[in-house]
Amino acid sequence: MTKPAVVRIFGAMAMTLGLLGLSACQRGGEELQGENSVSAEDIAALRELGETSPTLARVKARGYLNCGVHGNLMGFAYKDNRGQWRGFDVDFCRATAAAVLGRPDAVRFYALTAEERFPALVSGKVDVLWRNTSWTMERDSTGQVAFAGINYYDGQGFLTRRALNLSSAAELTGARICVHGNSTSELNVEDYFRTREIEFKPVILATEEEARQTYAREECDALTGDISSLAAARSVMNDPRQHVILHDFISKEPLGPVVRAGDERWEAVVRWTLNALISAEELGVTKSNVARLAQDGGRPEVNRLLGLEGDFGPKLGLARTWARDAIAASGNYGEIFENNVGQQSTLDLDRGLNQRWNAEQGGLIYGLPIR
């Protein structure tokens, strides 16, 4: 179905059925003029979609995805010198847009602070968060949001100056530790030093950016946070080689996409988009060969992934090509990792736990079966 048709149908449905307001169709006003003839079959189809997933219906009618990301985290979500959004999480936004709408560029990015992210999601300002957010029990039990999977296994650590010649966080006795306040990072660092009966001086800052800047001004001896964010902070220091990330992991931080609670079908769309990218790496489907494999076919697992067998896309309210479109956007999981945060990037992070489960040095990345 073409975008104008979707917008037209959605407008008629909203007027006649009241399932979704015209405000959700943010740029459909001109296209709706003079377009009042919609078949009962089309109205019924979109009505069913609106009943099973209001979010999916709004995204399709709107014609683009609203994606919440970090505003300035090198490697994960940031604007390059040309003002273009780049990064690990940004590529997952584009893959989601491609899966739903067939176009990776059909996405609007919203830079959100840690404090803004959940209110923006719950209010409907964004459709999904792909924003380095840890899946915790407290967040999962609010009844307001739902985690759709894990796309990065992280852990909290410490960034210090190489000149201090430290080998362990246990040596930070009496140290000034910069930390983002009202965060899991603040709670974790307190737990770490208290259980070891080590004295330290917390320097609590209002935002992640303030914590990084305070460390850069040498107003604290160490910066604590997710290892990935520490690598990002180090990459933009005046001389990254003068800073070292200690080997200690003081917490588990499973990061993943978040959606509003209560829209299980939309949650499934986001979950299976992530799993399609993971499965693509396992099956050897890449950005460069996905078009050929979609034309020639392959093993049954590949054919199911690419929509050549089965009705997996339509069962979610998507096209048969949903997964191939997602893969074509920025590549499979491994390609997205290496290009943005891996050894082909300025962050130079090892895959570690984010290696696929069946690699020689296996990790925790495991694609759910599409069948």
N, C-alpha and C positions, 0 to 999 in steps of 0.2 A: 504494500500500500504506500502511495507517495505521501510526502509530508503535507502538501496542500489538501489532499483527501482526508488525511487524519485530522488536520485542523478543522476542516469543514464539518466532518462528522462529529467531532468533539463539540463544536459550537452548537450544532443542532441538538445534540444529545443534552447539552447543558440547559438549553432553553426548554426542551420538552420534558426532560426527565429529572432535572435538578440534581443529578448525581455529583457533578463537579462544577464549581463556579467558573464563569468566564475569566475571572482574574487569573486562573491557572494558565490560561492560554495567553501568555504575555505578549506575543507579537502576532496574534491571529486576527486582529480587528479588521484590517483592510481585506484580508483574504476571505473573511466571512461575508462581506457585502455581496448581496445578490446570490448567495449560495444556500438556499433554503431547501433544496430538493435533495433529500438523502433517503436512501432505501431503508426499509424496515430491517432488512438483513444487516446492513452496515451499522445501524443504530443499536441493534441487539448485540452485535459483536463487540462494539466498544463499551456498551453498558455492562456486558459480562466482564470485560477487562477491568472496568472501573470498580465493579463490585469485588473482584478478587484481588486487585492491586491498584488502589488509588494513585500510588506513587508512579507506577509504570504507566498508567493512563495519562497522568499529567506530563511526564517526561516525553511521551510520544506525541501528545498534542502540542506541547510547547516547541518541540523540535530540537531541544538541546538539554544536556544534563547539567545540573548545578552541583559542582563538586567542591567540598571543603578540604583545603590543604593547609599545610604550614606556610607561613608567608615568606620565610627566609631561612631555609635549612638546606645548605649546600648538599647536593647529591640526592635529596629527597623531594624538595619542592622549593624552587627559586626562579627568579627571572634572570635570563642571560643578558648580555650587553645590548641585545636588540629588543629587549622587552618581552621575549618569548618564554613561556613557562617551560621548565625542564625538571627532570628528576624522577626518581623511583616511584613515588606516589603519584606524580603527575602522569606517568605512563599507564598506571593502573586506572586512573580517571579516563584516559583516552581509550583504553581497552574496553571499559564499561560502556562508554558512549558508542563505540563501534559495535559492540554486541547488541545494544538496544536499538540504535538508530542507523547502523551501517556506516557511520562516518566518525573517525576518531577526532575530527575537529569540531564535532557538535557538542562542545562542552564549555561551560563558563566556570572559571576558577575563582574561589573565594578564599582569600588569605585570612585565616582565623587563628587567634591566640588560643592557648590552652583553656583560658576562661571562657572564650566565646564559642568554642567548637560545639559543645553539647546543646546550649540554647539555640544556636543556629540550626542545628539538625532537628531538634524537637519542634521548633517553630515553623519548619518547612522552608526556611531560607535556602538550605541545601538539601539535596536528595540523598547524599551519601558522604561520609567522611572517609577519605583516604589520607589520613593524617597521623602518622606515628603515635597511635593511641593504644595504651596497654589494656588488654582484656583482664579485668579484675572482677572479683565477686561483687564488690560494692557497686561497681558500675553496671554489672549484669543484672543486679537485683532491683534496680530502680523502677523497672516496669516502663521506662520511657525510651530506652534504646536497646538495640540488639546487635551483637557482634556476628558478622557473617563469615568469619574465618581468620586465619593468621597468615600474613604475607611476609613477616619478618620476625625471627626469633632474636631478641636483643637481651641485654642485661645491663645493669647499672655499674659504672666504674668511675675511675678518677683520671683526670688529665693534670699532669704536673710539669714543672720545668725540668728539663734534663739535667740542669746544673745542680739540682738537689740530690741527684744520684740515689734515688729511692728505688727499691725493688719490690715493695709491697705497700699496700694501703695501711697495714698495721704499723708502719713506720711514721705515720702522720700524727704522731703524738704532739698535742698542742698546736696543730696546724690550723690555719684559717681556711675554711672550706666554703667556697661559693656554691650556692644551691638555689634553685628556683623554688620559691615559697608556695605553700598550699598545693603541693604536688606529691606524687608517690616518691619522687626522688628525695624530698625532705624527710619523709617518714622512714625511708630505707636507710639513709645515712645515719639517722639518729639510732635506729635499731642496730646497725653494724657497730658503731663505736660504743654504745651502751653495753651490749652483750660482751664486748671484749674489754670493758672497763678502761677504755682509752679516752683521755680528755681531748676535746677539740673545740674549736671556736667557729660555730656556724655563721656564715655571712649570708643572710637570707635576702634574696632580691625578688622584686615583684614579677619579673618576666625572665624567660630563658635568655633573651637578648641582653638584658641588664646583667645577668650572671656572667655571660661570656665577656662582656665589655669590662666588668669589674676585675675579672681574672686577667684580662689582657693588660689592664693598668697596673698589675702586680699588687692589687689591694687584697689579694688572698693567695694562698700557697697552692691550692688545688681547686679544680672545678669538677663537680660531680654531676652525673646525668647518664642517660643511655649511651652506651659505647658508640652507637652510630652518630648521635648528636655531638659527642666529643670529637669524633673524627672529622665531622663537618666543621666544628669550631676551629680545630687545629689547622684545617686546610686553608683558612683565610687569615691566619696569624701572619705577622710580618715575616717570620722565619719559622715555618712549621717544624723544621728539623730540631729546633730548640725545645720542643715539647714532646712528651711521651705519655702514652696511655698505659697505665699500670695493668698488669695481667689479672688483677682481682675482679671477679664478678660478684657483686654483693646482692643481686636480686635476679629474678626471672622477669623479663618484660616481653610477653608475646604481643606483638603489634599487629593490628588488622583493621579491616574496614568496618564501619559502624553505620547502621541505618536506624530509622525510627521503629520502635516496637509496634507490633500490631499489623504489620504489612508483610506477612510471611512470604508471599510470592515475590515481592521485591527483594526481600532478604535472600531468597533462593537465587534470583537473577545475579545478584552481586557475588554470592558464594560460588555459583557455578562458573561465572566468568573467571574468578580467581583460579578455580580448579582446572578450567580449560587451559589456562596458561601454564600451570604446573604440569598437567598431563602432556601438553605439547612438548615440553622439554624431555620428559620421560620417553616419549615416542619418537623423538627426533624431528618434530615438526617445527620449522623455523620461519622467521619473517621472509627469508629468501626462497624457501621451497614450498610454502603453504599453497600458493596458487597452482603450482604443478601437481601437487598431491591431490588437491581438490578436483583437478581435471582428470588425472590418471587413476586415482584410487590407490589403495594399499591394503595393509592388514585390517581386519575387522575393527580393531580398536581405533585405528586412524580414520576409517570410514565413518564410524559413529561420531568421532570428535568433529569431523569436518562436514557433517550433515549429509553424507552420501547414503547412510543407512539410518533408519529410525526417524522418529518425530520428536527428538529431544528439545530442539529449539521451540517448535510450536507449543509444546507442553508448558513452557514458561511464558508464552505470549510473545516469543521472539521468532525471527526468521530462521530457516534451516541453516543459514550461513553464519549464525551468530558467533560461533567459536572461531571459524576461519577469519571472520572480520576482526575479532578481538586480537588474534595472533598477528594478523597483517598490520595492525596498528603500530606496535612497537616491538614485536617479537615475543618469544616464549618467556617463561619466568627467568631462566638462566640468562637470556640476552638482556632483559630488563635489569637484572641484578648487575651483571658485569659492566654494562654501558654506563650505569649511573653511580654505583657505589663500590663495585668490585675492582679487580686489579687493572682494568682498563680505564679507570676513573681516577680523579685526583684524591678521592678518599682512600683508595687502595685497601679496601677491607677484604679479608679472607671470607670465603663463603661459610666456613664453620658449620654451625647448626643449620644454616640456610642452604646447605648442600642437599641435593635430592637424596632420598632414602636409599636408592639402589646404586649410588655412585661408589667408587672404590673406597673412599673415606666418607661413608654415608652420614647424612644429616637427618633433619626432621621434616623436610619438605616432601610431602606425600600427596599425590593427586587422588581424589575420590573417583571411583569408577563411573564412567559414563556408559551406561547400558540399561 
